[in-house]
Amino acid sequence: MLIFGCFCCLPSSLWATQGVTSKEIRIGTHTAMSGPAATWGLGAVKALRFHFAEVNAAGGIHGRQLRLIAEDHQYQVVRARQAANKLVLHDRVFVMLAALGTSMNQVALPLQEEHNVANLFPYTSARLMSEPFHPLKFTASVSYFDQARALVRHFHQQKLQRFCLMHQNTDYGREMLDGVEAGLQELGMSLNAVETHSPTETNFLNTLLRLREADCEVVLLGTILGDTIRILQTRQSLQWNVTMAGNVSAYDQIIVDRAGTAADGFLATASIEMLYPETLTSSVAQDFFAKYQAEYGESPNNAVQMAYFYARILTHALQLAGPELNSEKLTTALESMNNYQDELGGPVLQFGPSDHEGIEKPLLAEVQHGQWRTVRSVMD
């Protein structure tokens, strides 16, 4: 990995602190609390507020309370730019945490970097979140590009030869296309067929008929929630028994619940394993599930689980950074978390001075009997 810049050659003004007072640390997020990705955004905000309330009730971080400021961008780029402007320039947040969407993060990053606001663990696995290297960018997920390459290798090992792809005509979808094509090129192969659609498309009948005509053995998806559900339902209505697989954007219990039996056998890559009440092994995870259930009357879904995990990483790093908090000390604290596994469970994080990606290889999960089950814990 090429590293552009280093702490010693950055201007001293880079580390000017905002969002930190003697009494509080302001943490921002721009996400979708309405619109097509509201399931993720609402779940993430719930989880962040839940964990910060836990920390604040225990006295905060070095005597400071954590204050979350959340803005709804409705999964729209223009609104994301407006939200980032408010959070960075008006609210003057210290860090941005769990911001949702590839294009939405993309428009916010230049402003954040200009004002020294770290971008931590966004709800997108786009390569842009970690490349090019920047001291203020941290992720805890495998990129869409590398997830796509891993899927290609997996199905090639299963002796499948005819690969097809359906993807949104967005930055996110195009990264999935780039990864699939790169993975196939490494094997001396190419796609049999490619179909694109808008994020709001609802009718996939003709698309799937064309892909069936192309004789696909596996259809890879660069989709999110609603389109994945409708694609799986349409596949079932056509009685087309083709293998389908997506990435972390389709790794959600809502797909299983709404698609029903149409989701059976669907595969997806992910970076963090989804937990269920009956699969919990950590006492910390059991306590979280019980308290969340008592607070909200439901078990935490995948969006909640991920954000809670991200929030715990941040608060652990804030503790390590010490009472004289600034961005440089937070960055150093995060970089010291090498071979770190949170008490909640989850993957072992591998941060370092030249590596802010955290997780190197995805897992592979399959829908079985109404739940996601990990079938490969590490994909090479």
Helices and strands as residue ranges (DSSP letters): G 7-9, G 12-15, E 24-31, H 38-57, E 65-72, H 77-85, I 86-90, E 95-97, H 102-114, E 118-120, G 127-129, E 137-138, H 144-157, E 163-168, H 171-186, E 193-197, H 205-213, E 218-222, H 226-237, E 243-246, G 248-250, H 253-259, G 260-263, E 267-270, G 277-279, H 283-296, H 302-321, H 327-335, E 338-340, E 349-352, E 355-358, E 363-368, E 371-376
